[in-house]
């Protein structure tokens, strides 16, 4: 005997709700296989469910689209931070700058290594250290670092910062859309289950195959088990 399978994807849920809604429009209330109370619930939840799906997909698509630009921004600023520190270290190695210059940028004299830039937070931290440190050096009358200058680095840093916070905003938008969709999805599942229960109850006195056929017309989905499918195939082959 086949078993009833409730929708397990949003598209399947939409099909089930729309099918029931169409039936509610086509058939007079006294002939409808589910209650008017359930019909009103469909009218209430379906528009919000459709909108929540659209919002979730649009948010995810926009985030993915903007992420391409963001990856370019973060790659660029990492290069400038790395090159700036390398230029400082080379100037120190040539004797053009004292080793203590590294302290202005928050870098350990004994290390001299380019800091790790594995996260957005590290990029933000070191970009700010270099900008503030160079500003302080110049205010003390020291010659600015060139190739790259801090001004050029700051242009790319500011663009990265804008892109970073834009991506954070988009992530929050995705989370809000996701939470909203989960909430409405749970409500949709309850309504679909209620409608399908009412439909099956309406045709409960009919023979199994006829009951299943009429219920299917309301959007109910029945699935045969593998053993049942094998039996049907064998029966059909014998008839042939």
N, CA, C and O of each residue as an XYZ file, in Angstrom:
960
protein
N       0.846     -1.199      0.000
C       0.000      0.000      0.000
C       0.885      1.255      0.000
O       1.748      1.398      0.866
N       0.679      2.155     -0.956
C       1.504      3.373     -1.009
C       1.260      4.252      0.210
O       0.185      4.221      0.809
N       2.258      5.025      0.563
C       2.138      5.918      1.709
C       2.097      7.373      1.242
O       2.627      7.715      0.185
N       1.467      8.207      2.036
C       1.367      9.640      1.717
C       2.667     10.332      2.082
O       3.224     10.112      3.158
N       3.154     11.190      1.151
C       4.386     11.910      1.423
C       4.130     13.409      1.390
O       3.772     13.977      0.358
N       4.320     14.032      2.541
C       4.149     15.476      2.634
C       5.289     16.197      1.914
O       6.376     15.636      1.771
N       5.061     17.414      1.465
C       6.120     18.169      0.761
C       7.344     18.362      1.645
O       7.227     18.630      2.840
N       8.525     18.222      1.036
C       9.765     18.435      1.797
C      10.665     19.485      1.152
O      11.818     19.646      1.550
N      10.142     20.196      0.158
C      10.857     21.337     -0.425
C       9.878     22.505     -0.518
O       8.663     22.312     -0.494
N      10.416     23.707     -0.623
C       9.543     24.881     -0.703
C       8.712     24.873     -1.985
O       7.548     25.273     -1.973
N       9.302     24.423     -3.082
C       8.540     24.345     -4.331
C       7.379     23.365     -4.206
O       6.282     23.625     -4.700
N       7.626     22.243     -3.544
C       6.563     21.262     -3.344
C       5.479     21.821     -2.420
O       4.292     21.566     -2.625
N       5.886     22.574     -1.416
C       4.905     23.201     -0.524
C       4.029     24.201     -1.290
O       2.812     24.250     -1.110
N       4.677     24.990     -2.144
C       3.925     25.955     -2.946
C       2.918     25.250     -3.846
O       1.774     25.688     -3.968
N       3.344     24.158     -4.475
C       2.431     23.416     -5.359
C       1.235     22.903     -4.573
O       0.098     22.980     -5.040
N       1.490     22.380     -3.378
C       0.407     21.837     -2.555
C      -0.579     22.929     -2.145
O      -1.792     22.736     -2.223
N      -0.060     24.067     -1.712
C      -0.933     25.164     -1.284
C      -1.711     25.749     -2.458
O      -2.904     26.027     -2.338
N      -1.045     25.935     -3.584
C      -1.724     26.497     -4.758
C      -2.794     25.556     -5.292
O      -3.863     25.989     -5.722
N      -2.485     24.246     -5.258
C      -3.477     23.263     -5.707
C      -4.716     23.314     -4.828
O      -5.842     23.297     -5.327
N      -4.506     23.377     -3.522
C      -5.647     23.450     -2.602
C      -6.401     24.758     -2.774
O      -7.630     24.784     -2.706
N      -5.665     25.847     -2.997
C      -6.317     27.149     -3.207
C      -7.172     27.130     -4.466
O      -8.293     27.638     -4.464
N      -6.653     26.553     -5.531
C      -7.411     26.459     -6.783
C      -8.683     25.641     -6.584
O      -9.743     25.989     -7.105
N      -8.571     24.554     -5.827
C      -9.754     23.738     -5.553
C     -10.794     24.527     -4.766
O     -11.996     24.400     -4.999
N     -10.314     25.340     -3.837
C     -11.234     26.154     -3.055
C     -11.959     27.191     -3.890
O     -13.075     27.591     -3.556
N     -11.334     27.629     -4.972
C     -11.965     28.589     -5.882
C     -12.934     27.906     -6.850
O     -13.954     28.483     -7.227
N     -12.610     26.684     -7.245
C     -13.387     25.988     -8.270
C     -14.650     25.322     -7.720
O     -15.683     25.277     -8.388
N     -14.551     24.809     -6.496
C     -15.610     23.949     -5.959
C     -16.400     24.681     -4.874
O     -15.808     25.334     -4.015
N     -17.709     24.578     -4.905
C     -18.540     25.204     -3.858
C     -18.150     24.666     -2.492
O     -17.753     23.507     -2.377
N     -18.258     25.491     -1.451
C     -17.840     25.077     -0.106
C     -18.454     23.761      0.366
O     -17.785     22.970      1.032
N     -19.745     23.515      0.020
C     -20.384     22.299      0.528
C     -19.907     21.034     -0.189
O     -20.171     19.918      0.259
N     -19.198     21.223     -1.314
C     -18.663     20.068     -2.041
C     -17.149     19.916     -1.846
O     -16.571     18.901     -2.233
N     -16.524     20.908     -1.259
C     -15.077     20.905     -1.081
C     -14.669     19.835     -0.064
O     -15.339     19.640      0.949
N     -13.568     19.152     -0.350
C     -13.139     18.032      0.505
C     -12.374     18.484      1.741
O     -11.958     17.653      2.548
N     -12.184     19.781      1.898
C     -11.586     20.285      3.142
C     -12.378     21.504      3.606
O     -13.172     22.065      2.851
N     -12.156     21.903      4.840
C     -12.998     22.912      5.486
C     -12.716     24.322      4.987
O     -11.638     24.607      4.465
N     -13.695     25.194      5.152
C     -13.524     26.607      4.816
C     -12.493     27.272      5.733
O     -11.812     28.220      5.341
N     -12.396     26.763      6.943
C     -11.393     27.284      7.867
C      -9.990     27.053      7.306
O      -9.134     27.936      7.377
N      -9.760     25.873      6.754
C      -8.461     25.567      6.146
C      -8.248     26.406      4.890
O      -7.133     26.847      4.609
N      -9.309     26.619      4.150
C      -9.210     27.427      2.921
C      -8.778     28.859      3.253
O      -7.951     29.449      2.558
N      -9.351     29.402      4.326
C      -8.974     30.763      4.733
C      -7.525     30.821      5.203
O      -6.836     31.823      5.012
N      -7.078     29.743      5.813
C      -5.677     29.692      6.248
C      -4.739     29.725      5.046
O      -3.701     30.385      5.086
N      -5.099     29.020      3.980
C      -4.285     29.045      2.757
C      -4.211     30.475      2.225
O      -3.134     30.970      1.894
N      -5.364     31.128      2.149
C      -5.405     32.502      1.644
C      -4.534     33.427      2.494
O      -3.975     34.399      1.987
N      -4.423     33.125      3.770
C      -3.653     33.964      4.679
C      -2.149     33.716      4.563
O      -1.364     34.663      4.539
N      -1.748     32.448      4.490
C      -0.323     32.119      4.570
C       0.379     32.104      3.216
O       1.573     32.395      3.144
N      -0.335     31.772      2.145
C       0.323     31.586      0.843
C       1.039     32.838      0.337
O       2.194     32.730     -0.075
N       0.414     34.026      0.345
C       1.140     35.213     -0.144
C       2.418     35.496      0.645
O       3.447     35.835      0.061
N       2.354     35.357      1.964
C       3.533     35.592      2.791
C       4.613     34.561      2.553
O       5.802     34.879      2.574
N       4.198     33.316      2.327
C       5.160     32.249      2.053
C       5.870     32.495      0.725
O       7.088     32.344      0.632
N       5.116     32.871     -0.296
C       5.702     33.179     -1.606
C       6.685     34.340     -1.490
O       7.777     34.293     -2.057
N       6.297     35.380     -0.757
C       7.160     36.552     -0.607
C       8.422     36.220      0.177
O       9.502     36.715     -0.143
N       8.289     35.383      1.204
C       9.449     35.000      2.014
C      10.464     34.215      1.180
O      11.672     34.388      1.341
N       9.974     33.361      0.299
C      10.865     32.597     -0.583
C      11.597     33.542     -1.527
O      12.802     33.407     -1.739
N      10.861     34.505     -2.094
C      11.469     35.482     -3.008
C      12.538     36.292     -2.284
O      13.633     36.484     -2.812
N      12.230     36.769     -1.077
C      13.180     37.582     -0.316
C      14.440     36.792      0.026
O      15.549     37.321     -0.052
N      14.269     35.527      0.406
C      15.412     34.708      0.764
C      16.316     34.474     -0.450
O      17.541     34.540     -0.341
N      15.713     34.205     -1.588
C      16.496     33.954     -2.803
C      17.163     35.229     -3.294
O      18.320     35.201     -3.714
N      16.455     36.334     -3.246
C      17.035     37.604     -3.689
C      18.206     38.005     -2.796
O      19.232     38.476     -3.287
N      18.053     37.819     -1.493
C      19.130     38.169     -0.556
C      20.369     37.326     -0.814
O      21.487     37.841     -0.830
N      20.166     36.024     -1.015
C      21.296     35.133     -1.270
C      21.982     35.473     -2.594
O      23.210     35.470     -2.682
N      21.187     35.763     -3.613
C      21.755     36.101     -4.923
C      22.542     37.410     -4.879
O      23.613     37.524     -5.475
N      21.993     38.397     -4.162
C      22.669     39.686     -4.065
C      23.984     39.547     -3.308
O      24.990     40.145     -3.690
N      23.978     38.761     -2.240
C      25.197     38.547     -1.464
C      26.265     37.875     -2.320
O      27.432     38.266     -2.282
N      25.868     36.869     -3.089
C      26.821     36.168     -3.960
C      27.376     37.101     -5.028
O      28.562     37.061     -5.354
N      26.491     37.945     -5.567
C      26.924     38.890     -6.606
C      27.921     39.905     -6.051
O      28.955     40.166     -6.665
N      27.611     40.471     -4.901
C      28.485     41.469     -4.295
C      29.773     40.859     -3.752
O      30.785     41.548     -3.614
N      29.729     39.562     -3.445
C      30.914     38.911     -2.902
C      32.056     38.870     -3.915
O      33.227     38.875     -3.535
N      31.716     38.830     -5.200
C      32.756     38.844     -6.231
C      33.559     40.145     -6.150
O      34.788     40.140     -6.213
N      32.835     41.256     -6.010
C      33.502     42.553     -5.887
C      34.290     42.632     -4.580
O      35.396     43.170     -4.543
N      33.710     42.094     -3.512
C      34.375     42.131     -2.207
C      35.690     41.369     -2.236
O      36.679     41.825     -1.662
N      35.716     40.221     -2.893
C      36.946     39.430     -2.962
C      38.057     40.195     -3.681
O      39.231     40.071     -3.332
N      37.684     40.977     -4.676
C      38.673     41.818     -5.367
C      39.210     42.889     -4.429
O      40.408     43.175     -4.415
N      38.306     43.482     -3.642
C      38.713     44.535     -2.704
C      39.670     44.003     -1.649
O      40.688     44.631     -1.359
N      39.352     42.861     -1.080
C      40.188     42.343      0.007
C      41.536     41.865     -0.531
O      42.556     42.002      0.144
N      41.547     41.309     -1.736
C      42.807     40.886     -2.335
C      43.712     42.095     -2.579
O      44.919     42.041     -2.342
N      43.114     43.176     -3.052
C      43.887     44.386     -3.357
C      44.484     45.005     -2.093
O      45.664     45.355     -2.071
N      43.674     45.140     -1.044
C      44.197     45.791      0.167
C      45.242     44.919      0.857
O      46.168     45.448      1.473
N      45.114     43.605      0.768
C      46.141     42.725      1.338
C      47.489     42.951      0.645
O      48.538     42.968      1.289
N      47.438     43.122     -0.673
C      48.664     43.379     -1.425
C      49.303     44.689     -0.975
O      50.515     44.758     -0.768
N      48.478     45.730     -0.823
C      49.021     47.034     -0.426
C      49.580     47.016      0.994
O      50.624     47.612      1.258
N      48.893     46.338      1.902
C      49.416     46.236      3.271
C      50.746     45.497      3.263
O      51.708     45.933      3.894
N      50.798     44.382      2.549
C      52.023     43.588      2.476
C      53.166     44.379      1.856
O      54.284     44.373      2.372
N      52.886     45.060      0.752
C      53.936     45.820      0.075
C      54.426     46.997      0.918
O      55.619     47.298      0.933
N      53.516     47.653      1.611
C      53.903     48.786      2.447
C      54.894     48.336      3.524
O      55.919     48.979      3.749
N      54.569     47.224      4.180
C      55.453     46.724      5.245
C      56.783     46.256      4.669
O      57.833     46.472      5.274
N      56.741     45.625      3.516
C      57.995     45.189      2.878
C      58.882     46.389      2.526
O      60.101     46.339      2.691
N      58.254     47.472      2.036
C      59.021     48.682      1.704
C      59.679     49.258      2.959
O      60.837     49.675      2.916
N      58.953     49.282      4.066
C      59.520     49.761      5.330
C      60.706     48.895      5.742
O      61.758     49.409      6.123
N      60.529     47.576      5.664
C      61.617     46.667      6.050
C      62.838     46.828      5.148
O      63.968     46.766      5.632
N      62.634     47.032      3.851
C      63.757     47.215      2.940
C      64.481     48.538      3.215
O      65.705     48.614      3.119
N      63.702     49.591      3.561
C      64.322     50.876      3.903
C      65.147     50.758      5.173
O      66.199     51.384      5.301
N      64.664     49.952      6.111
C      65.431     49.714      7.349
C      66.702     48.932      7.024
O      67.775     49.234      7.546
N      66.575     47.927      6.161
C      67.746     47.116      5.781
C      68.801     47.964      5.078
O      69.994     47.697      5.222
N      68.389     48.976      4.324
C      69.334     49.861      3.626
C      69.874     50.954      4.541
O      70.763     51.708      4.146
N      69.355     51.046      5.739
C      69.803     52.068      6.664
C      69.114     53.402      6.456
O      69.534     54.400      7.042
N      68.085     53.453      5.651
C      67.376     54.709      5.388
C      66.374     55.035      6.490
O      66.006     56.195      6.677
N      65.936     54.020      7.213
C      65.023     54.216      8.343
C      65.569     53.458      9.547
O      66.170     52.397      9.375
N      65.377     53.971     10.756
C      65.809     53.250     11.955
C      64.878     52.062     12.216
O      63.697     52.136     11.876
N      65.367     50.987     12.799
C      64.523     49.824     13.099
C      63.298     50.170     13.936
O      62.252     49.530     13.830
N      63.453     51.221     14.790
C      62.339     51.611     15.665
C      61.116     52.099     14.883
O      60.029     52.244     15.442
N      61.304     52.349     13.591
C      60.170     52.773     12.763
C      59.042     51.744     12.808
O      57.863     52.088     12.727
N      59.428     50.482     12.937
C      58.408     49.419     12.976
C      57.441     49.605     14.144
O      56.274     49.223     14.062
N      57.949     50.208     15.251
C      57.072     50.434     16.403
C      55.907     51.351     16.045
O      54.814     51.218     16.596
N      56.142     52.283     15.117
C      55.067     53.195     14.707
C      53.888     52.437     14.095
O      52.746     52.895     14.133
N      54.189     51.279     13.537
C      53.139     50.503     12.868
C      52.698     49.284     13.670
O      51.960     48.431     13.177
N      53.160     49.217     14.908
C      52.758     48.107     15.771
C      53.414     46.796     15.412
O      52.863     45.731     15.691
N      54.604     46.855     14.785
C      55.296     45.647     14.344
C      56.498     45.397     15.252
O      57.238     46.320     15.590
N      56.679     44.151     15.636
C      57.813     43.767     16.483
C      59.115     43.891     15.693
O      59.223     43.359     14.588
N      60.088     44.581     16.247
C      61.374     44.787     15.575
C      62.065     43.453     15.288
O      62.680     43.273     14.238
N      61.953     42.525     16.234
C      62.633     41.238     16.075
C      61.959     40.354     15.026
O      62.576     39.422     14.511
N      60.718     40.638     14.713
C      59.983     39.804     13.771
C      60.147     40.283     12.335
O      60.643     39.559     11.473
N      59.722     41.515     12.101
C      59.782     42.158     10.790
C      58.933     41.450      9.715
O      58.934     41.846      8.549
N      58.221     40.414     10.123
C      57.424     39.677      9.149
C      56.127     40.417      8.835
O      55.587     41.154      9.660
N      55.657     40.196      7.633
C      54.336     40.718      7.279
C      53.312     39.971      8.115
O      53.319     38.740      8.118
N      52.438     40.663      8.819
C      51.466     39.983      9.693
C      50.477     39.135      8.902
O      50.260     39.341      7.708
N      49.891     38.181      9.605
C      48.861     37.352      8.984
C      47.638     38.200      8.647
O      47.206     39.047      9.430
N      47.103     37.948      7.472
C      45.904     38.675      7.033
C      44.854     37.664      6.600
O      44.320     37.734      5.493
N      44.568     36.722      7.497
C      43.670     35.626      7.144
C      42.191     35.955      7.306
O      41.332     35.256      6.769
N      41.900     37.013      8.043
C      40.500     37.358      8.283
C      40.259     38.828      7.981
O      41.199     39.619      7.903
N      38.993     39.186      7.811
C      38.645     40.588      7.591
C      39.103     41.435      8.765
O      39.576     42.557      8.584
N      38.961     40.893      9.971
C      39.316     41.654     11.171
C      40.806     41.964     11.204
O      41.209     43.051     11.617
N      41.628     41.006     10.769
C      43.072     41.245     10.736
C      43.439     42.297      9.690
O      44.320     43.127      9.911
N      42.757     42.249      8.564
C      42.998     43.260      7.523
C      42.601     44.639      8.034
O      43.328     45.612      7.832
N      41.452     44.725      8.694
C      40.988     45.999      9.259
C      41.992     46.518     10.293
O      42.347     47.696     10.295
N      42.438     45.620     11.164
C      43.370     46.014     12.233
C      44.680     46.540     11.662
O      45.142     47.609     12.062
N      45.287     45.802     10.730
C      46.598     46.198     10.234
C      46.522     47.380      9.265
O      47.450     48.186      9.189
N      45.448     47.476      8.547
C      45.282     48.653      7.700
C      45.238     49.920      8.535
O      45.849     50.932      8.192
N      44.501     49.846      9.642
C      44.388     51.016     10.533
C      45.728     51.328     11.198
O      46.089     52.495     11.351
N      46.466     50.288     11.592
C      47.774     50.510     12.221
C      48.724     51.240     11.268
O      49.429     52.167     11.667
N      48.730     50.815     10.019
C      49.628     51.445      9.050
C      49.221     52.891      8.775
O      50.075     53.774      8.703
N      47.930     53.133      8.622
C      47.447     54.492      8.334
C      47.735     55.420      9.506
O      48.249     56.524      9.329
N      47.394     54.956     10.711
C      47.639     55.797     11.903
C      49.142     55.992     12.149
O      49.587     57.084     12.504
N      49.911     54.916     11.954
C      51.345     55.004     12.201
C      52.037     55.956     11.241
O      52.894     56.740     11.651
N      51.675     55.895      9.977
C      52.282     56.786      8.993
C      51.858     58.231      9.232
O      52.648     59.156      9.042
N      50.624     58.418      9.645
C      50.149     59.766      9.960
C      50.968     60.363     11.104
O      51.350     61.533     11.064
N      51.228     59.550     12.115
C      52.021     60.032     13.252
C      53.462     60.333     12.840
O      54.042     61.322     13.288
N      54.037     59.487     11.991
C      55.404     59.725     11.523
C      55.508     61.058     10.778
O      56.398     61.868     11.033
N      54.575     61.257      9.855
C      54.602     62.474      9.043
C      54.386     63.709      9.910
O      54.979     64.759      9.663
N      53.518     63.577     10.946
C      53.270     64.717     11.841
C      54.515     65.095     12.640
O      54.633     66.219     13.128
N      55.460     64.125     12.771
C      56.710     64.399     13.478
C      57.795     64.905     12.522
O      58.952     65.077     12.904
N      57.390     65.138     11.275
C      58.320     65.693     10.304
C      59.164     64.675      9.574
O      60.124     65.044      8.899
N      58.824     63.379      9.695
C      59.593     62.348      9.008
C      59.097     62.185      7.572
O      57.945     62.480      7.256
N      59.988     61.713      6.722
C      59.636     61.538      5.314
C      58.626     60.409      5.137
O      58.750     59.358      5.766
N      57.632     60.625      4.284
C      56.621     59.585      4.073
C      57.183     58.381      3.320
O      58.117     58.496      2.526
N      56.585     57.227      3.593
C      56.902     56.017      2.846
C      56.287     56.157      1.448
O      55.171     56.653      1.292
N      57.032     55.713      0.450
C      56.512     55.797     -0.926
C      56.515     54.426     -1.594
O      57.209     53.498     -1.181
N      55.725     54.349     -2.621
C      55.650     53.139     -3.473
C      55.361     51.856     -2.685
O      56.185     50.941     -2.681
N      54.206     51.775     -2.020
C      53.075     52.706     -2.148
C      53.080     53.762     -1.042
O      53.653     53.561      0.029
N      52.447     54.860     -1.319
C      52.236     55.874     -0.279
C      51.048     55.451      0.566
O      50.226     54.642      0.137
N      50.963     56.001      1.764
C      49.848     55.669      2.644
C      48.531     56.200      2.075
O      47.466     55.652      2.360
N      48.602     57.267      1.273
C      47.386     57.825      0.678
C      46.749     56.832     -0.287
O      45.532     56.646     -0.305
N      47.607     56.198     -1.092
C      47.090     55.194     -2.042
C      46.558     53.984     -1.283
O      45.499     53.450     -1.612
N      47.302     53.556     -0.264
C      46.839     52.426      0.550
C      45.482     52.732      1.173
O      44.593     51.881      1.199
N      45.332     53.961      1.677
C      44.082     54.339      2.343
C      42.895     54.326      1.386
O      41.784     53.986      1.792
N      43.107     54.687      0.136
C      42.023     54.639     -0.852
C      41.471     53.208     -0.960
O      40.260     52.988     -0.932
N      42.387     52.255     -1.083
C      41.958     50.857     -1.212
C      41.422     50.310      0.113
O      40.536     49.456      0.131
N      41.974     50.817      1.222
C      41.482     50.406      2.545
C      40.040     50.864      2.744
O      39.199     50.097      3.212
N      39.759     52.100      2.393
C      38.400     52.636      2.559
C      37.397     51.881      1.689
O      36.269     51.614      2.105
N      37.829     51.543      0.474
C      36.939     50.769     -0.410
C      36.672     49.379      0.170
O      35.558     48.860      0.097
N      37.715     48.794      0.744
C      37.551     47.487      1.390
C      36.601     47.583      2.580
O      35.729     46.730      2.752
N      36.768     48.616      3.399
C      35.909     48.795      4.575
C      34.445     48.912      4.156
O      33.570     48.282      4.751
N      34.187     49.718      3.135
C      32.815     49.875      2.647
C      32.243     48.531      2.195
O      31.109     48.183      2.524
N      33.044     47.786      1.437
C      32.582     46.491      0.934
C      32.382     45.501      2.080
O      31.449     44.698      2.061
N      33.271     45.566      3.082
C      33.177     44.666      4.234
C      31.865     44.861      4.991
O      31.161     43.895      5.287
N      31.545     46.106      5.297
C      30.318     46.361      6.057
C      29.059     46.151      5.204
O      27.993     45.831      5.730
N      29.192     46.330      3.912
C      28.080     46.034      3.024
C      27.787     44.534      3.026
O      26.627     44.120      3.046
N      28.852     43.722      3.006
C      28.672     42.274      3.054
C      28.079     41.829      4.381
O      27.250     40.920      4.417
N      28.497     42.462      5.472
C      27.923     42.131      6.781
C      26.435     42.446      6.812
O      25.640     41.686      7.364
N      26.065     43.581      6.209
C      24.665     43.971      6.147
C      23.863     42.970      5.325
O      22.740     42.617      5.688
N      24.441     42.516      4.217
C      23.757     41.539      3.367
C      23.614     40.195      4.076
O      22.607     39.507      3.907
N      24.627     39.815      4.877
C      24.535     38.567      5.631
C      23.405     38.625      6.652
O      22.678     37.650      6.843
N      23.264     39.776      7.306
C      22.169     39.951      8.261
C      20.820     39.875      7.560
O      19.855     39.318      8.084
N      20.776     40.447      6.364
C      19.541     40.399      5.573
C      19.196     38.954      5.211
O      18.028     38.568      5.240
N      20.211     38.155      4.872
C      19.987     36.744      4.559
C      19.466     36.007      5.794
O      18.532     35.210      5.697
N      20.066     36.274      6.945
C      19.644     35.599      8.180
C      18.204     35.949      8.539
O      17.429     35.082      8.942
N      17.849     37.228      8.390
C      16.470     37.635      8.685
C      15.480     36.965      7.733
O      14.418     36.498      8.143
N      15.854     36.929      6.456
C      14.982     36.300      5.452
C      14.867     34.800      5.727
O      13.798     34.209      5.574
N      15.987     34.195      6.135
C      15.987     32.757      6.425
C      15.101     32.439      7.623
O      14.312     31.495      7.589
N      15.237     33.238      8.687
C      14.428     33.015      9.891
C      12.945     33.204      9.594
O      12.104     32.447     10.077
N      12.635     34.222      8.793
C      11.244     34.475      8.429
C      10.681     33.320      7.631
O       9.542     32.905      7.846
N      11.481     32.796      6.703
C      11.034     31.690      5.862
C      10.806     30.436      6.689
O       9.830     29.717      6.472
N      11.699     30.166      7.637
C      11.534     28.988      8.493
C      10.214     29.062      9.259
O       9.482     28.077      9.364
N       9.927     30.254      9.791
C       8.695     30.434     10.568
C       7.457     30.185      9.714
O       6.545     29.467     10.127
N       7.427     30.780      8.521
C       6.259     30.615      7.647
C       6.203     29.203      7.091
O       5.119     28.665      6.863
N       7.366     28.598      6.871
C       7.415     27.220      6.354
C       6.753     26.260      7.335
O       6.010     25.362      6.938
N       7.032     26.459      8.617
C       6.428     25.602      9.644
C       4.913     25.755      9.642
O       4.183     24.776      9.795
N       4.447     26.986      9.470
C       3.001     27.231      9.415
C       2.395     26.583      8.176
O       1.312     26.001      8.235
N       3.106     26.688      7.048
C       2.626     26.082      5.805
C       2.528     24.569      5.940
O       1.569     23.960      5.466
N       3.524     23.960      6.590
C       3.506     22.506      6.774
C       2.288     22.060      7.579
O       1.652     21.055      7.260
N       1.974     22.818      8.622
C       0.814     22.471      9.458
C      -0.491     22.580      8.656
O      -1.380     21.738      8.780
N      -0.588     23.619      7.842
C      -1.800     23.814      7.043
C      -1.942     22.708      6.004
O      -3.030     22.163      5.819
N      -0.851     22.378      5.327
C      -0.895     21.317      4.310
C      -1.294     19.992      4.950
O      -2.134     19.264      4.420
N      -0.686     19.687      6.088
C      -1.020     18.440      6.775
C      -2.495     18.412      7.174
O      -3.165     17.388      7.040
N      -2.991     19.546      7.663
C      -4.392     19.620      8.068
C      -5.313     19.413      6.864
O      -6.287     18.665      6.947
N      -5.009     20.070      5.759
C      -5.836     19.948      4.557
C      -5.828     18.518      4.039
O      -6.876     17.962      3.709
N      -4.651     17.930      3.970
C      -4.562     16.567      3.450
C      -5.286     15.573      4.365
O      -5.896     14.615      3.890
N      -5.215     15.806      5.664
C      -5.967     14.948      6.589
C      -7.470     15.081      6.342
O      -8.197     14.087      6.334
N      -7.921     16.305      6.142
C      -9.351     16.530      5.910
C      -9.802     15.923      4.586
O     -10.901     15.376      4.493
N      -8.969     16.018      3.577
C      -9.315     15.434      2.269
C      -9.446     13.917      2.387
O     -10.419     13.332      1.912
N      -8.469     13.291      3.018
C      -8.524     11.830      3.168
C      -9.727     11.410      4.017
O     -10.355     10.384      3.755
N     -10.034     12.202      5.016
C     -11.195     11.894      5.861
C     -12.486     12.003      5.072
O     -13.412     11.220      5.284
N     -12.557     12.978      4.155
C     -13.762     13.169      3.340
C     -14.036     11.971      2.444
O     -15.188     11.647      2.158
N     -12.970     11.318      2.004
C     -13.131     10.177      1.093
C     -12.863      8.847      1.794
O     -12.555      7.848      1.143
N     -12.978      8.838      3.087
C     -12.607      7.671      3.883
C     -13.465      6.450      3.589
O     -13.003      5.320      3.747
N     -14.713      6.660      3.161
C     -15.629      5.539      2.933
C     -15.474      4.927      1.545
O     -16.086      3.898      1.258
N     -14.682      5.528      0.694
C     -14.507      5.028     -0.669
C     -13.447      3.926     -0.715
O     -12.598      3.844      0.173
N     -13.495      3.083     -1.742
C     -12.430      2.080     -1.916
C     -11.065      2.756     -2.029
O     -10.950      3.912     -2.436
N     -10.053      2.010     -1.661
C      -8.714      2.595     -1.547
C      -8.258      3.314     -2.811
O      -7.826      4.465     -2.740
N      -8.344      2.666     -3.948
C      -7.823      3.256     -5.186
C      -8.594      4.516     -5.574
O      -8.007      5.507     -6.008
N      -9.916      4.462     -5.411
C     -10.732      5.641     -5.739
C     -10.450      6.769     -4.759
O     -10.355      7.934     -5.146
N     -10.317      6.411     -3.484
C     -10.004      7.419     -2.462
C      -8.665      8.099     -2.766
O      -8.525      9.316     -2.647
N      -7.706      7.294     -3.153
C      -6.385      7.837     -3.456
C      -6.424      8.711     -4.722
O      -5.758      9.744     -4.795
N      -7.206      8.281     -5.703
C      -7.322      9.049     -6.948
C      -7.948     10.417     -6.696
O      -7.477     11.429     -7.214
N      -9.013     10.438     -5.898
C      -9.671     11.711     -5.597
C      -8.784     12.620     -4.750
O      -8.755     13.835     -4.945
N      -8.066     12.017     -3.811
C      -7.167     12.808     -2.965
C      -6.024     13.391     -3.794
O      -5.601     14.527     -3.580
N      -5.533     12.594     -4.745
C      -4.456     13.072     -5.617
C      -4.897     14.292     -6.404
O      -4.092     15.177     -6.697
N      -6.165     14.338     -6.743
C      -6.694     15.488     -7.485
C      -6.629     16.768     -6.655
O      -6.686     17.871     -7.198
N      -6.509     16.614     -5.338
C      -6.362     17.772     -4.441
C      -4.889     18.090     -4.155
O      -4.572     18.968     -3.352
N      -4.013     17.366     -4.821
C      -2.590     17.634     -4.654
C      -1.858     16.686     -3.725
O      -0.644     16.804     -3.557
N      -2.576     15.739     -3.114
C      -1.918     14.794     -2.228
C      -0.965     13.912     -3.042
O      -1.242     13.569     -4.191
N       0.138     13.561     -2.432
C       1.163     12.765     -3.105
C       1.299     11.418     -2.406
O       1.480     11.343     -1.190
N       1.205     10.362     -3.201
C       1.369      9.007     -2.671
C       2.572      8.352     -3.350
O       2.800      8.514     -4.549
N       3.320      7.620     -2.559
C       4.545      6.999     -3.061
C       4.503      5.497     -2.806
O       4.226      5.045     -1.695
N       4.780      4.743     -3.849
C       4.867      3.289     -3.708
C       6.250      2.897     -3.191
O       7.260      3.478     -3.589
N       6.284      1.914     -2.309
C       7.549      1.374     -1.856
C       8.179      0.531     -2.964
O       7.496      0.096     -3.890
N       9.492      0.307     -2.858
C      10.199     -0.430     -3.904
C       9.601     -1.812     -4.136
O       9.468     -2.264     -5.273
N       9.240     -2.478     -3.035
C       8.664     -3.823     -3.150
C       7.325     -3.778     -3.877
O       6.987     -4.685     -4.636
N       6.562     -2.700     -3.631
C       5.266     -2.549     -4.292
C       5.443     -2.253     -5.774
O       4.700     -2.770     -6.608
N       6.424     -1.425     -6.101
C       6.706     -1.117     -7.508
C       7.144     -2.367     -8.254
O       6.768     -2.577     -9.407
N       7.948     -3.201     -7.581
C       8.394     -4.439     -8.209
C       7.215     -5.357     -8.483
O       7.155     -6.009     -9.525
N       6.269     -5.407     -7.533
C       5.079     -6.234     -7.714
C       4.208     -5.744     -8.857
O       3.672     -6.539     -9.630
N       4.069     -4.419     -8.959
C       3.263     -3.836    -10.038
C       3.897     -4.134    -11.393
O       3.205     -4.481    -12.351
N       5.221     -3.994    -11.464
C       5.941     -4.260    -12.717
C       5.789     -5.718    -13.131
O       5.584     -6.013    -14.308
N       5.888     -6.633    -12.163
C       5.742     -8.052    -12.446
C       4.335     -8.374    -12.940
O       4.164     -9.152    -13.878
N       3.314     -7.764    -12.296
C       1.929     -7.986    -12.697
C       1.660     -7.489    -14.106
O       0.969     -8.144    -14.886
N       2.215     -6.319    -14.425
C       2.036     -5.746    -15.756
C       2.703     -6.615    -16.819
O       2.165     -6.787    -17.912
N       3.886     -7.168    -16.493
C       4.588     -7.999    -17.454
C       3.826     -9.309    -17.727
O       3.826     -9.819    -18.847
N       3.192     -9.826    -16.697
C       2.407    -11.059    -16.885
C       1.164    -10.804    -17.738
O       0.768    -11.635    -18.555
N       0.557     -9.624    -17.526
C      -0.619     -9.272    -18.319
C      -0.252     -9.079    -19.794
O      -1.025     -9.398    -20.697
N       0.954     -8.544    -20.001
C       1.402     -8.320    -21.370
C       1.683     -9.652    -22.071
O       2.073     -9.666    -23.238
